[in-house]
Amino acid sequence: KKPDKNGESVIFYISENIIDTENFNTDDALGFISFYIDYIDNDMSVLFINTIDKFKGKGLGTFFMILAASYTNTLNVKCKCIPTIILDDDSDNSWNMKHNIYVKLGLKYINTKPEPEMKGELMDVVNYWNTFQKKYKNKLALL
């Protein structure tokens, strides 16, 4: 979808085939992230992130988060206007601090348990790339 004055909706996906984005069906992707960059509230909201079972726990979700944050950061080169990432953690690891990718990326729960709302700094996620790259160096060669 093309950006408007209020914001921009973006979907990144990985698939074995080219997907018609006009009729995007999440079942056609190995994984994807959908997010909204809000020019009014000055934040990036992760709407949905998913990987198929075969790729869960293999870093693909973290990769999507870094990719989305990096894309949003390209807008910040001119305006420095999107400092924050927000999301509702509806994952299987919600409130599991040891295994939660969002916590590893620097996001924090902003309400008490069991409320899933999280917030973090965009640059913390962008800067996680170096750590991610070292951890998944061999797997990145396959992309």
Beta strands, then each sheet from edge to edge (+ up, - down):
strand 1: 7-14
strand 2: 31-38
strand 3: 43-51
strand 4: 84-88
strand 5: 108-109
strand 6: 117-121
sheet 1: 1+ 2- 3+ 4+ 6- 5+
end
